[in-house]
């Protein structure tokens, strides 16, 4: 690695385990998948060493700050919300791969801090490998492990949820763990800190118990009622649906438009350009004002985004999931109308901005071509609901997905 200092992370594979066993082959596959990832919130895996006396060792960047809780112990005044957002972005990156990558082992020890103070996720996918070789070298049951405090109930007791240990490691379980990690970062307390028995903690989690709402002392760290709602949603037993993932985490894209919708090699669409997405409560009004004026795209923007004061809002409070849904309606229109938004309006973008702020929307496309590609009455109804002038009645992102999926399978 040249002059760069690296860290060796020894894998807990028993001394008697052959490197040719099926379980270790699964481990190698998971490590290969991790090594291919490229994201600022994912720790790089440089390689794997098998030359030492203890079998496999991972070659990783050496991060002096260590894990997130060690970092916060050293730097207690560090802002918490950016760290939580870093974890969310890393997890969202994994879950939007094709196929989705499950972290499977999300707890504070696997959230490491770069020299810049940015958080990144480590040990990607190793839980699945651990399960595969549990009878060969990794023999500890889940409930006896220290990170059981952060695990979803179905991971702690898969048979009680009519699943298997391997099948219980899902994106939904990752989201549950994210809620626990966020709770820990804001409170400086491990979940169920009053109990040292891992078996007791597992029983409490499986019985439905969750940590209580933090006290008012954590508000100075950025924790508020909205974040508590997010954490509770992560712990919800109905956490399987992750289609509303960004909005679950209070991440507003704020620049949803055709140019930011890219197509992967498999033909799937994915959102890009998250440079404008931030935790809303972390935005400084002056900073947001400057960003909004610079990056305004009125063709796709909701009326309250264009003229927030007219709607009794600020530029901060106008950036909401409902505004993203309005823009989603515009993107659907683009895809099916096969023409530019407000193509019938002559003049500068300011002219479009003016009529959009007054509630004007593009007319329904009547071309035969748009009908052929699927612009039905039902789909047009979805678009119109996204464009409702009052943001309250607009559907959520989850509802839009459900309605469009129903039309596709109709």
C-alpha positions in Angstrom: 0.0 0.0 0.0 3.0 2.3 -0.4 3.4 4.6 2.6 -0.2 4.3 3.7 -0.8 2.8 7.1 -3.2 -0.1 7.0 -5.1 -2.2 9.5 -5.4 -6.0 9.6 -8.7 -7.3 10.8 -8.5 -10.9 11.9 -11.5 -13.1 10.9 -12.9 -15.3 13.6 -12.5 -18.6 11.7 -11.5 -21.5 13.9 -8.0 -22.8 13.7 -9.3 -26.2 12.5 -11.3 -24.8 9.7 -10.1 -25.6 6.2 -10.0 -22.6 3.8 -11.6 -24.9 1.2 -14.8 -25.4 3.1 -18.1 -24.2 1.6 -18.6 -21.6 4.3 -15.2 -19.9 3.7 -15.9 -19.9 0.0 -19.1 -18.0 0.7 -17.0 -15.6 2.8 -14.6 -15.0 0.0 -17.5 -14.2 -2.3 -18.9 -11.7 0.2 -15.5 -10.1 0.5 -15.1 -9.9 -3.3 -18.5 -8.1 -3.4 -17.4 -5.7 -0.7 -14.1 -4.9 -2.5 -16.0 -3.8 -5.6 -18.0 -1.2 -3.8 -17.2 2.5 -4.3 -18.9 5.0 -2.1 -17.6 7.6 0.5 -19.7 6.0 3.2 -18.4 2.5 2.6 -15.0 1.5 4.0 -12.6 0.3 1.3 -11.5 -3.3 1.4 -7.9 -3.4 0.0 -7.5 -7.1 0.1 -7.3 -10.3 2.1 -4.3 -12.0 3.7 -4.1 -15.8 4.3 -0.5 -15.9 5.4 -0.9 -15.4 9.1 -1.3 -18.0 11.8 -5.0 -17.3 12.3 -6.2 -17.7 8.8 -8.0 -14.9 7.0 -7.2 -11.3 7.8 -8.8 -8.3 6.0 -6.5 -5.5 4.8 -8.3 -2.2 5.5 -7.5 1.6 5.7 -6.2 2.5 9.2 -8.6 5.0 10.7 -7.1 6.6 13.8 -10.5 7.7 15.2 -11.8 4.2 15.3 -15.5 3.5 15.5 -18.2 6.1 15.9 -18.6 5.7 19.7 -14.8 5.9 20.3 -14.8 9.0 18.1 -17.7 10.7 20.0 -15.9 9.8 23.3 -12.9 11.7 22.0 -14.9 14.5 20.3 -18.1 14.8 22.3 -19.0 18.1 20.7 -19.0 16.6 17.2 -22.4 17.1 15.4 -24.4 13.9 15.5 -26.9 14.3 12.6 -24.2 14.3 9.9 -22.9 11.0 11.2 -26.4 9.5 11.2 -26.9 10.8 7.6 -23.5 9.2 6.6 -24.7 5.8 7.9 -28.1 6.3 6.1 -26.3 7.1 2.8 -24.0 4.1 3.1 -26.9 1.8 3.8 -29.0 3.3 1.0 -26.1 2.8 -1.4 -26.0 -0.9 -0.4 -29.7 -1.4 -0.7 -29.9 0.2 -4.1 -27.4 -2.1 -5.7 -28.6 -4.8 -8.1 -29.3 -7.1 -6.5 -29.5 -5.3 -3.1 -26.6 -5.9 -0.7 -27.5 -6.6 2.9 -25.0 -5.3 5.4 -26.2 -7.8 8.1 -24.0 -6.6 10.9 -24.8 -2.9 11.5 -23.8 -1.7 14.9 -21.5 1.1 16.2 -18.3 -1.0 16.0 -18.8 -1.3 12.2 -19.3 2.4 11.7 -15.8 3.9 11.4 -14.7 7.5 11.2 -12.4 8.9 8.5 -9.9 11.6 9.3 -12.4 14.2 7.8 -15.0 13.1 10.5 -17.1 11.3 7.9 -18.7 8.0 8.9 -18.3 4.8 6.7 -19.6 1.3 7.1 -17.4 -1.7 7.5 -17.8 -5.5 7.5 -20.2 -5.5 4.5 -22.0 -8.8 4.1 -20.0 -10.8 6.6 -23.0 -11.8 8.7 -24.3 -14.0 5.8 -20.9 -15.7 5.6 -20.8 -16.1 9.4 -24.1 -18.0 9.3 -22.8 -20.3 6.5 -19.8 -21.4 8.5 -21.3 -21.3 12.0 -21.0 -25.0 12.4 -17.4 -25.0 11.1 -15.6 -22.1 12.8 -18.0 -19.4 14.0 -20.0 -21.1 16.6 -21.5 -18.4 18.8 -25.3 -18.2 18.7 -26.6 -14.7 17.8 -28.1 -14.0 21.2 -24.7 -14.4 23.0 -23.0 -11.8 20.8 -22.6 -8.2 22.1 -24.1 -6.8 18.9 -27.4 -8.6 19.7 -28.5 -5.3 21.2 -28.8 -3.8 17.7 -30.3 -6.8 16.0 -33.9 -7.1 14.7 -36.1 -9.6 16.5 -36.3 -12.0 13.5 -32.5 -12.2 13.4 -32.3 -13.0 17.1 -35.1 -15.6 16.9 -35.6 -16.6 13.2 -37.5 -19.8 14.0 -40.0 -17.8 16.0 -40.6 -15.7 12.8 -40.9 -18.8 10.6 -37.7 -18.1 8.8 -34.1 -19.3 8.8 -31.0 -17.6 10.2 -29.8 -16.8 6.6 -33.2 -15.6 5.3 -33.6 -13.4 8.4 -30.7 -11.2 7.3 -32.5 -8.7 5.1 -32.6 -5.1 4.1 -35.5 -4.8 6.6 -33.3 -6.1 9.4 -30.6 -3.5 8.3 -33.2 -0.7 8.6 -34.1 -1.9 12.1 -30.4 -1.9 13.1 -30.0 1.6 11.6 -32.7 2.8 14.0 -30.7 1.4 16.9 -27.4 2.9 15.7 -29.0 6.3 15.3 -30.4 6.0 18.8 -27.0 5.1 20.1 -25.2 8.0 18.3 -27.6 10.6 19.7 -27.9 9.2 23.2 -24.3 7.9 23.9 -26.0 4.8 25.3 -26.2 1.3 24.0 -29.8 -0.1 23.6 -31.0 -1.7 26.9 -28.0 -0.3 28.8 -29.7 -1.4 32.0 -29.2 -5.1 31.2 -26.0 -7.0 30.7 -27.5 -10.4 29.9 -27.6 -10.9 26.1 -30.2 -13.6 26.6 -32.5 -11.3 28.5 -32.0 -8.5 25.9 -32.9 -10.9 23.1 -36.0 -12.0 25.0 -37.1 -8.4 25.5 -36.6 -7.5 21.8 -38.5 -10.6 20.6 -41.3 -9.7 23.0 -41.6 -6.3 21.3 -39.7 -4.1 23.8 -37.8 -1.2 22.4 -35.6 1.5 24.0 -37.6 4.5 25.5 -37.7 7.9 24.0 -34.5 9.8 25.0 -34.8 12.7 27.4 -34.7 16.3 26.6 -30.9 16.5 27.1 -30.3 15.0 23.7 -32.1 17.8 21.9 -28.9 19.8 22.0 -27.3 17.1 19.9 -30.0 17.5 17.1 -32.4 14.8 18.3 -36.1 15.9 17.9 -39.6 14.6 17.5 -39.2 14.0 13.8 -36.1 11.9 14.3 -37.8 9.9 17.1 -40.6 9.1 14.6 -38.0 7.9 12.1 -36.3 5.7 14.6 -39.7 4.2 15.6 -40.5 3.5 12.0 -37.2 1.7 11.6 -38.2 -0.5 14.5 -41.7 -1.1 13.0 -42.6 -4.8 12.4 -43.8 -3.7 9.0 -40.4 -2.5 7.9 -40.2 -4.8 4.9 -41.2 -2.1 2.4 -38.2 0.2 1.8 -39.6 2.0 -1.3 -40.0 5.2 0.8 -36.4 4.8 2.1 -35.1 8.3 1.6 -38.1 9.9 3.1 -38.1 7.4 6.0 -34.7 8.9 6.9 -35.9 12.4 6.4 -33.7 12.8 3.4 -35.3 15.1 0.8 -33.7 14.9 -2.7 -35.0 18.3 -3.8 -33.8 18.0 -7.4 -35.9 15.1 -8.8 -36.0 15.6 -12.6 -35.3 13.7 -15.7 -31.6 14.6 -15.9 -31.1 13.1 -12.5 -32.7 9.8 -13.4 -30.0 7.5 -14.8 -30.3 4.0 -16.3 -28.1 1.1 -15.1 -26.7 -1.6 -17.3 -29.7 -3.8 -16.4 -32.2 -1.2 -17.6 -33.2 -0.2 -14.1 -33.6 3.5 -13.2 -31.8 5.1 -10.3 -31.7 8.6 -8.8 -28.5 10.5 -9.0 -27.1 13.9 -7.8 -27.7 13.8 -4.0 -25.5 16.8 -3.5 -28.6 18.7 -2.5 -30.1 16.1 -0.2 -29.5 16.8 3.4 -31.1 16.2 6.7 -33.6 19.0 6.7 -33.1 19.9 10.3 -29.4 20.4 9.7 -29.8 23.1 7.0 -28.8 26.6 7.8 -31.4 29.0 6.3 -28.8 31.3 4.7 -27.0 28.3 3.3 -30.2 26.8 1.9 -31.3 30.1 0.4 -28.1 30.3 -1.6 -28.4 26.7 -2.8 -32.0 27.1 -3.8 -31.4 30.2 -5.8 -28.4 28.6 -7.5 -30.0 25.3 -8.4 -33.7 26.1 -9.0 -35.3 24.0 -11.8 -38.8 25.5 -11.9 -40.1 23.1 -14.6 -40.0 20.3 -12.0 -40.5 22.3 -8.7 -43.7 22.5 -6.7 -45.4 25.8 -6.2 -44.3 26.0 -2.6 -40.7 25.5 -3.6 -40.8 28.3 -6.1 -42.5 30.8 -3.9 -42.3 29.5 -0.3 -43.3 32.8 1.3 -46.6 32.8 -0.7 -47.4 29.5 1.0 -46.4 30.6 4.5 -43.2 28.6 4.3 -39.5 29.3 4.3 -37.0 27.9 1.8 -36.1 25.3 4.5 -39.6 24.2 5.4 -40.6 24.1 1.7 -38.1 21.2 1.1 -40.3 18.3 2.0 -41.0 14.7 0.8 -44.3 16.2 -0.6 -42.3 18.5 -2.9 -40.3 15.5 -4.1 -43.5 13.7 -4.9 -44.7 16.7 -7.0 -41.4 16.5 -8.9 -42.0 12.8 -9.3 -45.2 13.6 -11.1 -43.3 15.8 -13.5 -40.8 13.0 -14.2 -43.6 10.5 -14.9 -45.1 13.1 -17.3 -41.7 13.5 -19.1 -41.4 9.7 -19.5 -44.8 9.3 -21.1 -45.5 12.6 -22.8 -42.2 12.4 -24.7 -41.8 16.1 -24.7 -40.4 18.9 -22.5 -42.3 20.2 -19.5 -44.3 23.4 -20.3 -43.2 23.0 -23.9 -46.2 25.1 -24.8 -44.9 28.1 -22.8 -42.7 30.5 -24.7 -40.1 32.5 -22.8 -37.5 32.3 -20.2 -37.5 30.0 -17.2 -38.8 32.9 -15.1 -42.0 32.8 -17.1 -42.4 29.1 -16.3 -41.6 29.8 -12.7 -44.3 32.4 -12.6 -47.1 30.2 -14.0 -46.0 27.2 -12.0 -46.1 29.1 -8.8 -49.7 30.1 -9.7 -50.7 26.4 -9.9 -50.4 25.8 -13.7 -49.4 22.3 -14.7 -48.6 20.8 -18.1 -51.7 19.7 -20.1 -52.4 16.0 -20.5 -50.6 14.6 -23.6 -53.0 13.5 -26.2 -50.6 12.2 -28.8 -51.1 8.7 -30.1 -47.5 7.8 -29.2 -48.0 8.7 -25.5 -51.1 6.4 -25.4 -49.1 3.6 -26.9 -46.3 3.8 -24.3 -48.9 3.7 -21.5 -50.3 7.1 -20.5 -53.7 5.7 -19.4 -56.5 7.5 -17.5 -55.3 5.8 -14.3 -51.7 6.8 -14.7 -52.8 10.4 -15.5 -54.8 10.3 -12.2 -51.6 9.4 -10.4 -49.8 12.4 -12.0 -52.6 14.8 -11.1 -52.5 13.6 -7.5 -48.8 14.3 -7.3 -49.4 17.8 -8.6 -52.0 18.8 -6.0 -51.5 22.4 -5.1 -52.0 21.7 -1.4 -49.1 19.5 -0.4 -51.1 17.7 2.3 -53.3 15.6 0.0 -50.4 14.6 -2.2 -49.7 10.8 -2.0 -46.5 9.6 -0.3 -43.7 8.1 -2.4 -44.8 4.6 -1.1 -48.4 5.2 -2.3 -47.2 6.4 -5.7 -45.0 3.2 -6.1 -48.0 1.0 -5.1 -50.3 2.6 -7.5 -47.9 2.5 -10.5 -47.0 -1.1 -9.6 -50.7 -2.0 -9.6 -51.1 -0.5 -13.1 -48.1 -2.4 -14.4 -49.5 -5.7 -13.2 -53.1 -4.9 -14.2 
